[in-house]
């Protein structure tokens, strides 16, 4: 059994980062591995925004990630500095439900508890 930390950097509304990360995490858990934490960095922090409003025919990957992490008791962290730089979080805007603000130092401490890091 291997424990993984997952780092997502790609944007939530474009590309494959979130889809690939979710697929990897599902397969890892099905193979009896452990996901210690998920950390959103760079453009991926947009997933923590409560202001995402998608047409009904588009998948809401932010919500899917949040629901997956909640169902499996996986901490879902986002870089507060990257979020503030992108206007995702401020004193007036709080993160979406299930997303936890953290710094790189906290991510590094959690990373030390994992066997491997997987980056998307």
C-alpha positions as CSV (number, residue, x, y, z in Angstrom):
1,X,0.0,0.0,0.0
2,X,1.4,3.4,-1.1
3,X,0.3,6.8,0.2
4,X,0.0,9.6,-2.3
5,X,-0.1,13.4,-2.1
6,X,-1.8,14.9,-5.1
7,X,-0.7,18.3,-6.5
8,X,-3.0,19.9,-9.1
9,X,-1.8,23.0,-11.0
10,X,-3.8,23.1,-14.2
11,X,-7.0,25.2,-14.6
12,X,-10.3,23.7,-13.6
13,X,-12.2,24.9,-16.6
14,X,-9.7,23.8,-19.3
15,X,-7.4,21.0,-19.9
16,X,-7.3,17.6,-18.4
17,X,-5.7,18.2,-15.0
18,X,-8.8,17.7,-12.9
19,X,-10.2,14.8,-14.9
20,X,-6.8,13.0,-14.8
21,X,-6.4,13.7,-11.1
22,X,-9.9,12.3,-10.3
23,X,-9.3,9.3,-12.4
24,X,-5.9,8.6,-10.7
25,X,-7.4,9.0,-7.2
26,X,-10.3,6.7,-7.9
27,X,-8.0,4.0,-9.3
28,X,-5.5,4.4,-6.4
29,X,-8.3,3.9,-3.8
30,X,-9.7,1.0,-5.7
31,X,-6.2,-0.6,-5.6
32,X,-6.1,-0.1,-1.8
33,X,-3.7,2.8,-1.8
34,X,-4.2,6.0,0.3
35,X,-4.6,9.6,-0.8
36,X,-3.2,11.7,2.1
37,X,-4.1,15.1,0.6
38,X,-4.9,17.1,-2.5
39,X,-3.3,20.5,-2.9
40,X,-4.3,23.0,-5.5
41,X,-1.7,25.4,-6.8
42,X,-1.3,28.0,-9.5
43,X,-4.3,28.1,-11.8
44,X,-6.0,25.2,-10.1
45,X,-6.9,27.4,-7.1
46,X,-9.8,28.7,-9.2
47,X,-11.6,25.6,-8.2
48,X,-12.0,27.0,-4.7
49,X,-14.0,29.9,-6.0
50,X,-17.7,29.9,-4.9
51,X,-18.4,32.0,-8.0
52,X,-18.0,29.2,-10.6
53,X,-21.2,29.2,-12.7
54,X,-21.2,26.7,-15.5
55,X,-23.9,25.8,-18.0
56,X,-25.9,22.7,-17.0
57,X,-24.3,20.7,-19.8
58,X,-20.7,21.2,-18.6
59,X,-19.3,19.1,-15.8
60,X,-18.5,21.0,-12.6
61,X,-15.1,19.5,-11.8
62,X,-14.7,21.7,-8.8
63,X,-17.8,20.2,-7.2
64,X,-16.8,16.6,-8.3
65,X,-13.4,17.0,-6.7
66,X,-14.9,18.4,-3.5
67,X,-17.5,15.6,-3.3
68,X,-14.8,12.9,-3.9
69,X,-12.5,14.3,-1.3
70,X,-15.4,14.6,1.2
71,X,-16.6,11.1,0.6
72,X,-13.1,9.7,1.1
73,X,-12.1,12.0,4.0
74,X,-9.2,13.5,2.0
75,X,-8.1,17.0,2.9
76,X,-8.7,19.4,0.0
77,X,-6.2,22.3,0.3
78,X,-5.6,25.3,-1.9
79,X,-2.7,27.7,-1.9
80,X,-4.1,30.9,-0.3
81,X,-1.3,33.0,-1.8
82,X,-2.0,31.8,-5.3
83,X,-5.8,32.3,-4.7
84,X,-5.3,35.9,-3.4
85,X,-3.1,36.8,-6.4
86,X,-5.8,35.6,-8.7
87,X,-8.7,37.3,-6.8
88,X,-10.2,33.9,-5.9
89,X,-10.3,34.6,-2.2
90,X,-10.4,37.8,-0.2
91,X,-11.9,39.3,2.9
92,X,-15.2,39.5,0.9
93,X,-15.1,36.2,-0.9
94,X,-14.7,32.9,1.1
95,X,-13.7,29.6,-0.6
96,X,-16.3,27.1,-1.7
97,X,-17.5,24.6,0.7
98,X,-15.0,21.8,1.4
99,X,-11.9,23.7,0.3
100,X,-9.3,24.5,3.0
101,X,-6.9,27.5,2.6
102,X,-3.3,26.5,3.3
103,X,0.2,27.7,2.5
104,X,3.1,25.9,0.9
105,X,4.6,25.1,4.3
106,X,1.5,23.1,5.3
107,X,1.6,21.3,2.0
108,X,5.3,20.5,2.5
109,X,4.5,19.1,6.0
110,X,1.8,16.9,4.6
111,X,4.0,15.9,1.7
112,X,6.5,14.5,4.2
113,X,3.9,12.1,5.5
114,X,3.2,10.6,2.0
115,X,5.3,8.0,0.1
116,X,4.8,9.7,-3.3
117,X,3.8,12.9,-4.9
118,X,1.7,12.8,-8.1
119,X,1.4,16.1,-10.0
120,X,-1.3,17.1,-12.6
